[in-house]
Amino acid sequence: MLGKCRYLEDLSLKIKGTEVDSSAFQSIEFSLPRSIKFLKLKPVLENNAIHLANRLRVSKSPSSSGFVLQFLSLLLDVISDRLLVAISKSLPLLAELHLEDRPDKEPSDDRDLTNDGLHFLGSCHFLTDLSLIRSRQNYQGSFKRINDMGMFVLAQTCTDLESVKLSGFSKVSDAGFASLLQSCQRLKKFEVRNAFLMSDLAFHDLIQAPCTLAEVRLLYCGLVTSETVKKLAFSRSLEVLDLCGCKSVADSCLGSISCLQRLTTLNLTGADITDSGLSVIGQGNTPISYLCLRGCKRLTDKGISFLLCGGGAIAQTLSALDLGYIPGISDNGILTIATFGREITELCIRNCFHVTDLALRALATKRWSQDRSKQLCRVDIFNCVGLSADALKLLRKPLFHGLHWIGIGKTHLTSNEDTMITEIQKERPWLTLCFHGCEMECHDGWQFHSP
């Protein structure tokens, strides 16, 4: 197939399944057209990836007949120094490099990524986007052979980076991460996940130099507090702020967030915020379109009222709201959303046990109650045990006009007769009914459900 695509520039291949043969792409390099600029393979073995990189060795000039690969994304069994050596020597024209591994045990010294391996990335002089991820899916491990020295080397050799995504660097401290923020003057996107030694000190000097950051994601960095958020707020260009799992973030920084004029995405999953904190955001000028408050256990229905009825910008801009796993959310909060959340098209209330049929009916008739209200397109009610089996009728026409996806797993809606579900599917062939607890948008063909 590939041998006949002589001018193909973009290729993404993914083998579906949980247990797959990672050597399936072993001979793909023999068929790749030289026009390939974007290549994404999942999964692939480290040895085969090294062999592939060597076969794709490019000439120094983009106008030559050699490969001109500019984007490479691989899901591997392990990321090693040998792999980075092969990539940096063979693909000097790379602008974007995304590597993720999923080892099932601790890699040996000769098959792991170390400080020395990061040094070779300096040979990729066009590199602007770098992603290095050690997944915890198969093994709760990290890049234990990389410390601050490795980050110092990376910061000094790749100063043109505009996007950095790092996960699993458990031995890197504030000094290492701070070196990236200070040396990469063009940095716009900065994401760090599972950095157990990162604290507020990593961002201490952020206010002393012009900050170009537009997207910051600090996921499950337990030592990060509200002080970091206050410093990040000095970046007036900030559009995305993701603090998922940063449990020490509290109300004290929400005043700084409410002043960000460009912020459209805010994730406060698990944060220690209260209804009073939401009132600050509800009165601010921040044009947030996506807000995630999942697992913020101190929030109640009153906070939702403060958020949408505070007279601020968010009432006019909020289109996606996640209130999952909040015990204080009940019908009253959902009724507030149905009445005042005019722009909301995506709503997640999974594991909200006090939501009943009354709330779901209010959402189902949202379009008719307000002429200016937008239709709900995606709703997640997974494990909302307060809903009865009769609530399934609310998915029939003409209610929920415009609905494309709804997650109803572990609710009484799944206990109803199969005939009604069949009728709903016939009436709305475009509607995805998810029974398996997936997050929104699981109909892309790559989601595997248990029988």
C-alpha positions as CSV (number, residue, x, y, z in Angstrom):
1,M,0.0,0.0,0.0
2,L,2.7,2.5,1.0
3,G,4.8,1.7,-2.0
4,K,2.2,3.2,-4.3
5,C,1.8,6.4,-2.2
6,R,4.7,8.2,-3.8
7,Y,3.8,11.7,-2.5
8,L,2.5,10.8,0.9
9,E,3.6,13.4,3.6
10,D,1.6,12.4,6.7
11,L,1.4,8.8,8.0
12,S,-0.1,7.6,11.3
13,L,-0.3,3.8,12.0
14,K,-1.7,2.3,15.2
15,I,-2.3,-1.3,16.0
16,K,-5.4,-1.8,18.1
17,G,-5.5,-4.0,21.1
18,T,-3.9,-4.4,24.5
19,E,-1.6,-7.4,23.6
20,V,0.0,-6.7,20.2
21,D,3.2,-7.7,18.3
22,S,5.3,-4.6,18.6
23,S,7.5,-5.9,15.7
24,A,4.7,-5.3,13.2
25,F,6.4,-2.2,11.8
26,Q,9.8,-3.9,11.5
27,S,10.0,-3.6,7.7
28,I,8.0,-0.4,7.2
29,E,11.1,1.6,6.2
30,F,11.3,-0.3,2.9
31,S,7.9,1.1,1.8
32,L,8.0,4.6,3.1
33,P,8.0,7.2,0.4
34,R,10.7,9.8,0.6
35,S,8.1,12.6,0.7
36,I,7.2,11.6,4.3
37,K,7.4,14.6,6.7
38,F,5.1,13.3,9.5
39,L,5.4,9.8,10.9
40,K,3.6,8.3,13.9
41,L,3.8,4.6,14.8
42,K,2.2,2.8,17.8
43,P,3.6,0.5,19.2
44,V,7.2,-0.2,18.1
45,L,10.2,-2.0,19.7
46,E,13.2,0.1,20.6
47,N,15.5,-2.0,18.4
48,N,13.2,-1.7,15.4
49,A,12.9,2.1,16.0
50,I,16.7,2.4,15.9
51,H,16.8,0.4,12.7
52,L,14.1,2.6,11.3
53,A,15.9,5.8,12.2
54,N,19.1,4.6,10.5
55,R,17.2,3.7,7.4
56,L,15.6,7.1,7.3
57,R,19.0,8.9,7.4
58,V,18.5,12.3,5.7
59,S,20.8,14.5,3.7
60,K,21.8,17.9,5.1
61,S,19.8,19.7,2.4
62,P,16.0,19.4,2.4
63,S,16.1,19.8,-1.4
64,S,18.0,16.5,-1.8
65,S,16.4,13.2,-2.7
66,G,16.7,11.9,0.9
67,F,14.1,11.8,3.6
68,V,13.0,15.1,5.0
69,L,11.2,13.8,8.1
70,Q,10.2,16.7,10.4
71,F,7.8,15.1,12.9
72,L,8.4,11.7,14.6
73,S,6.1,10.2,17.2
74,L,6.8,6.7,18.6
75,L,5.2,4.5,21.4
76,L,8.0,2.2,22.6
77,D,8.8,-0.5,25.0
78,V,11.7,1.6,26.3
79,I,13.4,4.9,25.5
80,S,17.2,4.6,25.6
81,D,20.4,6.5,24.9
82,R,20.9,4.3,21.8
83,L,17.6,5.4,20.4
84,L,18.3,9.1,20.9
85,V,21.8,8.7,19.3
86,A,20.2,7.1,16.2
87,I,17.5,9.7,15.9
88,S,19.8,12.7,16.4
89,K,22.4,11.4,13.9
90,S,19.9,10.3,11.2
91,L,17.2,12.9,11.5
92,P,18.8,16.3,12.0
93,L,15.9,18.1,10.3
94,L,13.4,17.1,13.0
95,A,11.3,19.9,14.3
96,E,9.0,17.8,16.6
97,L,10.0,14.6,18.5
98,H,7.5,12.8,20.7
99,L,8.6,9.6,22.4
100,E,6.6,7.6,25.0
101,D,7.6,4.3,26.5
102,R,5.7,1.7,28.6
103,P,8.2,-0.6,30.2
104,D,6.9,-3.5,32.2
105,K,10.0,-3.6,34.5
106,E,12.9,-1.5,35.5
107,P,15.2,-1.0,32.4
108,S,18.8,-2.1,32.6
109,D,21.6,0.5,32.6
110,D,22.4,-0.1,29.0
111,R,18.8,0.1,27.8
112,D,17.6,3.3,29.6
113,L,17.7,7.0,29.0
114,T,20.4,8.9,30.9
115,N,21.9,12.4,31.1
116,D,24.2,11.4,28.3
117,G,21.3,10.6,26.0
118,L,19.8,14.0,26.4
119,H,23.0,15.6,25.2
120,F,22.6,14.2,21.7
121,L,19.4,16.1,21.1
122,G,21.5,19.2,20.6
123,S,22.3,17.8,17.1
124,C,18.7,18.4,16.1
125,H,19.2,22.1,15.4
126,F,15.6,22.6,14.2
127,L,13.9,21.0,17.2
128,T,11.2,23.2,18.7
129,D,8.8,20.6,20.1
130,L,10.0,17.8,22.5
131,S,8.0,15.2,24.4
132,L,9.6,12.6,26.6
133,I,7.2,10.4,28.6
134,R,7.6,7.3,30.7
135,S,4.1,5.9,31.2
136,R,3.1,4.3,34.4
137,Q,0.6,2.1,32.7
138,N,2.5,-1.2,32.9
139,Y,5.1,-0.4,35.5
140,Q,5.2,2.4,38.2
141,G,8.7,3.5,37.1
142,S,10.4,6.7,36.0
143,F,13.6,7.9,34.4
144,K,15.7,7.2,37.4
145,R,19.0,7.8,35.6
146,I,18.3,11.4,34.7
147,N,18.7,14.2,37.3
148,D,19.2,18.0,37.2
149,M,22.4,17.7,35.2
150,G,20.5,16.1,32.4
151,M,18.0,19.0,32.4
152,F,20.9,21.5,32.5
153,V,22.4,19.9,29.3
154,L,19.0,19.8,27.6
155,A,18.4,23.5,28.4
156,Q,21.8,24.5,27.1
157,T,21.7,22.5,23.9
158,C,18.1,23.0,22.9
159,T,17.5,26.7,23.6
160,D,15.0,27.1,20.7
161,L,12.4,24.8,22.2
162,E,8.9,26.2,22.1
163,S,7.1,23.2,23.6
164,V,8.3,20.8,26.3
165,K,6.4,17.8,27.6
166,L,8.0,15.7,30.3
167,S,6.7,12.9,32.4
168,G,8.4,10.5,34.8
169,F,11.4,12.6,35.7
170,S,11.3,11.7,39.4
171,K,14.9,12.6,40.1
172,V,14.8,16.1,38.6
173,S,14.3,18.9,41.2
174,D,13.4,22.6,41.0
175,A,16.8,23.6,39.6
176,G,16.5,21.3,36.6
177,F,13.0,22.5,35.6
178,A,13.9,26.1,36.3
179,S,16.8,25.8,33.8
180,L,14.4,25.0,31.0
181,L,12.1,27.9,31.9
182,Q,15.1,30.3,32.0
183,S,17.1,29.1,29.0
184,C,14.3,28.5,26.5
185,Q,13.3,32.0,25.8
186,R,10.7,31.1,23.2
187,L,8.9,28.5,25.3
188,K,5.2,28.7,24.9
189,K,4.0,25.2,26.1
190,F,5.4,23.7,29.3
191,E,4.0,20.4,30.6
192,V,5.4,18.3,33.5
193,R,3.7,15.2,34.9
194,N,4.6,13.2,38.0
195,A,7.5,15.4,39.1
196,F,7.7,14.5,42.8
197,L,10.5,17.0,43.5
198,M,9.1,20.0,41.7
199,S,7.9,22.8,44.0
200,D,7.1,26.5,43.9
201,L,10.8,27.2,43.7
202,A,11.0,26.1,40.1
203,F,9.0,29.2,39.2
204,H,10.6,31.6,41.6
205,D,12.4,33.7,38.9
206,L,9.5,33.7,36.5
207,I,8.5,37.2,37.1
208,Q,12.0,38.6,36.6
209,A,12.0,38.1,32.8
210,P,9.4,38.5,30.1
211,C,7.2,35.3,30.0
212,T,5.9,33.9,26.7
213,L,4.1,30.9,28.2
214,A,0.7,30.3,26.7
215,E,0.1,26.8,28.0
216,V,1.2,25.4,31.3
217,R,0.3,21.9,32.5
218,L,1.5,20.7,35.9
219,L,-0.1,17.3,36.5
220,Y,0.2,15.4,39.8
221,C,3.0,17.6,41.0
222,G,2.1,17.4,44.7
223,L,4.5,20.1,46.0
224,V,3.1,22.8,43.7
225,T,0.9,25.3,45.6
226,S,-1.1,28.5,45.0
227,E,2.2,30.5,45.0
228,T,3.2,28.9,41.7
229,V,-0.2,30.0,40.2
230,K,0.3,33.5,41.3
231,K,3.7,33.7,39.5
232,L,2.3,32.1,36.4
233,A,-0.4,34.8,36.3
234,F,2.3,37.3,35.4
235,S,2.2,35.7,31.9
236,R,-0.6,37.7,30.4
237,S,-0.4,35.4,27.3
238,L,-1.5,32.4,29.3
239,E,-4.3,30.5,27.6
240,V,-4.2,27.1,29.2
241,L,-3.6,26.3,32.9
242,D,-3.9,22.6,33.9
243,L,-3.2,21.9,37.6
244,C,-4.8,18.4,37.7
245,G,-3.8,16.6,40.8
246,C,-2.1,19.6,42.5
247,K,-4.0,19.2,45.8
248,S,-2.3,22.1,47.5
249,V,-3.7,24.7,45.1
250,A,-6.4,26.7,47.0
251,D,-8.7,29.7,46.9
252,S,-5.9,32.2,47.5
253,C,-4.7,32.0,43.8
254,L,-8.1,32.3,42.1
255,G,-8.0,36.1,42.3
256,S,-4.8,36.0,40.1
257,I,-6.5,33.6,37.7
258,S,-9.6,35.8,37.4
259,C,-7.5,38.6,35.9
260,L,-6.1,36.5,33.0
261,Q,-7.6,38.0,29.9
262,R,-6.7,35.2,27.6
263,L,-7.3,32.1,29.7
264,T,-9.7,29.7,28.0
265,T,-8.9,26.4,29.7
266,L,-8.6,25.8,33.4
267,N,-8.2,22.4,35.1
268,L,-8.4,22.3,38.9
269,T,-9.0,18.6,39.4
270,G,-8.5,17.7,43.1
271,A,-7.7,21.3,44.1
272,D,-8.6,22.5,47.6
273,I,-11.0,25.2,46.4
274,T,-14.4,26.2,47.9
275,D,-17.6,27.9,46.9
276,S,-16.1,31.2,47.8
277,G,-13.2,30.6,45.4
278,L,-15.7,30.0,42.6
279,S,-17.4,33.3,43.4
280,V,-14.1,35.0,42.6
281,I,-13.9,33.4,39.2
282,G,-17.6,34.0,38.6
283,Q,-17.0,37.8,39.0
284,G,-13.8,37.9,37.0
285,N,-13.0,38.8,33.4
286,T,-11.4,35.5,32.5
287,P,-13.0,34.1,29.3
288,I,-12.9,30.4,30.3
289,S,-14.5,28.0,27.9
290,Y,-13.4,24.7,29.5
291,L,-13.4,24.4,33.3
292,C,-12.7,21.1,35.2
293,L,-13.5,20.9,38.9
294,R,-13.5,17.2,39.1
295,G,-12.9,15.8,42.6
296,C,-13.0,19.3,44.3
297,K,-14.8,17.8,47.3
298,R,-15.5,21.1,49.2
299,L,-17.7,22.5,46.4
300,T,-21.5,22.5,46.6
301,D,-24.4,23.7,44.5
302,K,-23.9,27.2,46.0
303,G,-20.5,27.4,44.2
304,I,-22.1,26.6,40.8
305,S,-24.6,29.5,41.4
306,F,-21.7,31.8,42.3
307,L,-19.8,30.7,39.2
308,L,-22.6,31.3,36.6
309,C,-24.6,34.1,38.3
310,G,-21.7,36.3,39.4
311,G,-21.9,38.7,36.5
312,G,-18.4,37.8,35.1
313,A,-17.3,36.8,31.7
314,I,-17.4,33.1,32.3
315,A,-21.2,32.9,32.2
316,Q,-20.9,34.0,28.5
317,T,-17.9,31.9,27.5
318,L,-18.1,28.5,29.4
319,S,-18.9,25.7,27.0
320,A,-17.5,22.6,28.8
321,L,-17.9,21.9,32.5
322,D,-16.6,18.9,34.5
323,L,-18.2,18.4,38.0
324,G,-17.4,14.7,38.3
325,Y,-16.8,13.1,41.7
326,I,-18.1,16.1,43.7
327,P,-20.4,14.8,46.5
328,G,-21.9,18.2,47.1
329,I,-23.5,18.5,43.7
330,S,-27.2,17.7,43.5
331,D,-30.3,18.6,41.4
332,N,-30.1,22.3,42.5
333,G,-26.6,22.7,40.9
334,I,-27.7,21.0,37.7
335,L,-30.8,23.2,37.5
336,T,-28.6,26.3,37.8
337,I,-26.6,25.0,34.9
338,A,-29.7,24.3,32.8
339,T,-31.0,27.8,33.5
340,F,-27.9,30.0,33.4
341,G,-25.3,27.9,31.5
342,R,-26.4,29.1,28.1
343,E,-23.2,28.3,26.3
344,I,-22.5,24.9,27.9
345,T,-22.5,22.1,25.4
346,E,-20.4,19.5,27.3
347,L,-21.2,18.5,30.9
348,C,-19.7,15.8,33.1
349,I,-21.4,14.9,36.4
350,R,-20.1,11.3,36.7
351,N,-20.2,9.9,40.2
352,C,-22.6,12.7,41.4
353,F,-24.8,10.5,43.5
354,H,-27.4,13.1,44.5
355,V,-28.5,13.9,40.9
356,T,-31.9,12.6,40.1
357,D,-34.3,12.4,37.1
358,L,-35.4,16.0,37.9
359,A,-32.0,17.3,37.0
360,L,-31.7,15.2,33.8
361,R,-35.1,16.4,32.6
362,A,-34.0,20.0,33.1
363,L,-30.9,19.3,30.9
364,A,-33.0,17.5,28.3
365,T,-35.3,20.5,27.9
366,K,-32.5,23.1,28.1
367,R,-33.1,24.2,24.5
368,W,-36.7,24.9,24.9
369,S,-36.5,26.7,28.2
370,Q,-34.2,29.4,26.8
371,D,-34.2,30.6,23.2
372,R,-30.5,31.7,23.4
373,S,-29.3,28.5,25.2
374,K,-27.1,26.2,23.2
375,Q,-27.8,22.5,22.9
376,L,-26.0,19.9,25.0
377,C,-23.8,17.8,22.7
378,R,-22.1,15.5,25.2
379,V,-23.2,14.5,28.7
380,D,-21.5,12.1,31.1
381,I,-23.7,10.6,33.9
382,F,-21.7,7.5,34.6
383,N,-22.5,6.0,38.0
384,C,-25.1,8.6,38.8
385,V,-27.0,6.1,40.9
386,G,-29.7,8.6,41.8
387,L,-31.2,8.3,38.3
388,S,-34.0,5.8,37.8
389,A,-34.6,3.4,34.9
390,D,-37.4,5.7,33.6
391,A,-34.8,8.4,32.9
392,L,-33.9,6.5,29.7
393,K,-37.1,7.9,28.2
394,L,-35.5,11.4,28.3
395,L,-33.2,10.2,25.5
396,R,-36.1,9.9,23.1
397,K,-37.0,12.5,20.6
398,P,-37.6,15.5,20.8
399,L,-35.7,15.8,24.1
400,F,-31.9,16.4,24.2
401,H,-32.0,17.8,20.7
402,G,-28.5,17.9,19.4
403,L,-27.0,15.2,21.8
404,H,-24.2,13.2,20.1
405,W,-22.7,11.3,23.1
406,I,-23.9,10.2,26.5
407,G,-22.2,8.0,29.1
408,I,-24.8,6.0,31.0
409,G,-22.6,3.2,32.5
410,K,-23.4,2.0,36.0
411,T,-26.7,3.7,36.1
412,H,-30.3,2.3,36.2
413,L,-30.7,3.5,32.6
414,T,-28.8,0.4,31.5
415,S,-31.3,-1.9,33.3
416,N,-34.2,-0.9,31.1
417,E,-35.5,-3.1,28.3
418,D,-33.2,-3.5,25.3
419,T,-36.1,-2.6,23.1
420,M,-36.1,1.0,24.2
421,I,-32.3,1.3,23.7
422,T,-32.8,-0.1,20.2
423,E,-35.5,2.4,19.5
424,I,-33.3,5.3,20.6
425,Q,-30.5,4.1,18.4
426,K,-32.8,3.9,15.4
427,E,-34.2,7.4,16.1
428,R,-30.7,8.8,16.6
429,P,-28.1,6.8,14.6
430,W,-25.5,9.5,15.3
431,L,-25.9,9.2,19.0
432,T,-23.2,7.2,20.9
433,L,-24.5,5.5,24.0
434,C,-21.5,4.5,26.1
435,F,-22.1,1.8,28.7
436,H,-18.5,1.3,29.8
437,G,-17.4,4.3,31.8
438,C,-15.3,5.9,29.1
439,E,-14.5,9.6,29.1
440,M,-16.2,11.7,26.5
441,E,-15.6,10.9,22.8
442,C,-14.9,7.2,22.9
443,H,-16.3,6.5,19.4
444,D,-13.0,7.2,17.6
445,G,-12.4,3.4,17.0
446,W,-9.5,3.0,19.4
447,Q,-11.4,2.4,22.6
448,F,-11.7,-1.2,23.7
449,H,-14.6,-2.2,26.0
450,S,-14.8,-5.2,28.2
451,P,-17.5,-7.7,27.2
